[in-house]
């Protein structure tokens, strides 16, 4: 680990935004084809900062 530095809330939000991957083929096609079978309460599969 690294000691002696930290990120502000705004910096963490910026990192979360720019590091969020886009859905690529074939996943976009699969998600669209199965949209009626998708669990709406579990639609975000990516880990995000809670700070």
N, C-alpha and C positions, 0 to 999 in steps of 0.2 A: 503494500500500500504506500500511499504518498501522504506525508504529514505536512501540516502547515498551510494548507490552502483549502478553499471551499468555493462552491458556486452559489451565486444568488438565485433566488426563485425565478427571476426573469431569464437568467442564463440557462437554468435547468429546463424551463419551458421551451426556450429556443432549441436546445439540443433534442428535446423530445419531438419537436415539430420537424426538424430537418432530418432526424434519423429514422422517422417513421417510414417503413418501406411501403412502396406501392405494390399493389397486387398485380402479379404478372401472369402471363399465360403459362400453364393451363388453369391456374387457380381462379382467375376472373371468370372464365367460361364455366368452371365447375360451380362456383358460388352462384352465378346467374342462373344456371340450369336447375340448381337445387334451392333456389331462394324460398320456395314455399316449405321446404323441409328444415330451414335454418332456425336455430333457437335464437329468438330476438334478445333474450336476456344474456346471451353469451356471444355477442357479435364482435367483440374486440379481443383479438388473440395476442396482442403485443403488450409487453411489460412497459409500464410507464412509471415515472417518478411519483412518489407519494409525498415528497417534501414540499 
